[in-house]
Amino acid sequence: MASLISLSIDVKKFKKENLNKGQYLNVTVALNDQVNDYGKNCSVWLEQTPEEKKAKAKRQYLGVGRTFWSDGKTFVPEKETADNDDLPF
């Protein structure tokens, strides 16, 4: 399985304390089967500790993205368009 994903991360949403060894930001990326209203199918958030996961703590989302290339074994989204055949124009 191979895919390329483009993400936009809001750097204002994390603090220096979130950096591992002062320079690494550990994140989790989700690749969704559905596309949102903006054509995005990926989301990224700060990696949670095992304790946070167990407590079902709220995720700190950092941004969203989309799959722009795939080897065909993963879902590549296309923005859904509304089928408006019943419009008068």
C-alpha positions as CSV (number, residue, x, y, z in Angstrom):
1,M,0.0,0.0,0.0
2,A,1.4,3.4,-1.0
3,S,-0.1,6.8,-0.8
4,L,1.0,10.4,-0.8
5,I,-0.8,12.7,1.4
6,S,-0.7,16.5,1.6
7,L,-1.3,18.0,5.0
8,S,-1.7,21.5,6.4
9,I,-0.7,21.8,10.0
10,D,-1.5,24.9,12.1
11,V,1.7,25.4,14.1
12,K,-0.1,27.7,16.5
13,K,-2.1,24.7,17.8
14,F,0.9,23.1,19.6
15,K,3.4,24.3,22.2
16,K,7.1,23.8,22.4
17,E,6.5,21.3,25.2
18,N,4.8,19.0,22.7
19,L,8.1,18.6,20.9
20,N,10.0,15.3,21.6
21,K,13.7,16.0,22.3
22,G,13.0,19.6,21.5
23,Q,12.6,19.1,17.8
24,Y,10.3,16.2,16.9
25,L,6.5,16.5,16.9
26,N,4.8,13.1,17.2
27,V,1.5,13.1,15.4
28,T,-1.2,10.6,14.3
29,V,-2.7,10.8,10.8
30,A,-6.0,9.3,9.9
31,L,-6.9,8.4,6.3
32,N,-10.6,8.3,6.0
33,D,-12.8,6.6,3.5
34,Q,-15.1,9.6,3.1
35,V,-14.3,13.1,1.8
36,N,-15.5,16.1,3.7
37,D,-17.2,19.1,2.1
38,Y,-13.8,20.6,1.2
39,G,-12.4,17.5,-0.5
40,K,-10.2,16.5,2.4
41,N,-10.0,12.9,3.7
42,C,-7.1,13.0,6.2
43,S,-6.8,14.5,9.6
44,V,-3.7,15.0,11.9
45,W,-3.6,15.4,15.7
46,L,-1.0,15.3,18.4
47,E,-0.1,11.8,19.4
48,Q,-1.7,10.7,22.6
49,T,-0.1,9.0,25.5
50,P,-1.4,5.5,26.5
51,E,-3.0,7.2,29.5
52,E,-4.8,9.7,27.4
53,K,-6.0,7.0,25.0
54,K,-7.3,4.9,27.9
55,A,-9.1,7.9,29.4
56,K,-10.5,8.7,26.0
57,A,-9.1,12.2,26.2
58,K,-10.1,14.7,23.5
59,R,-7.7,14.8,20.6
60,Q,-5.8,18.0,19.8
61,Y,-6.3,18.4,16.1
62,L,-3.6,20.2,14.2
63,G,-4.9,20.1,10.6
64,V,-6.4,18.3,7.7
65,G,-5.3,17.1,4.3
66,R,-6.0,14.9,1.3
67,T,-4.6,11.9,-0.6
68,F,-3.2,13.1,-3.9
69,W,-1.6,9.9,-5.2
70,S,-2.1,6.2,-4.5
71,D,-0.8,3.0,-6.0
72,G,-4.4,1.9,-6.3
73,K,-4.6,-0.1,-3.1
74,T,-5.9,2.8,-1.1
75,F,-8.7,5.2,-1.5
76,V,-8.0,8.4,-3.5
77,P,-10.8,10.9,-2.9
78,E,-12.5,13.1,-5.4
79,K,-14.6,15.9,-4.2
80,E,-18.2,14.9,-4.4
81,T,-20.4,17.1,-6.6
82,A,-24.1,17.4,-6.1
83,D,-26.2,16.0,-8.8
84,N,-28.7,18.8,-9.4
85,D,-30.7,17.6,-12.4
86,D,-33.9,19.0,-11.0
87,L,-32.6,22.6,-11.2
88,P,-34.6,24.9,-13.5
89,F,-31.5,26.2,-15.2
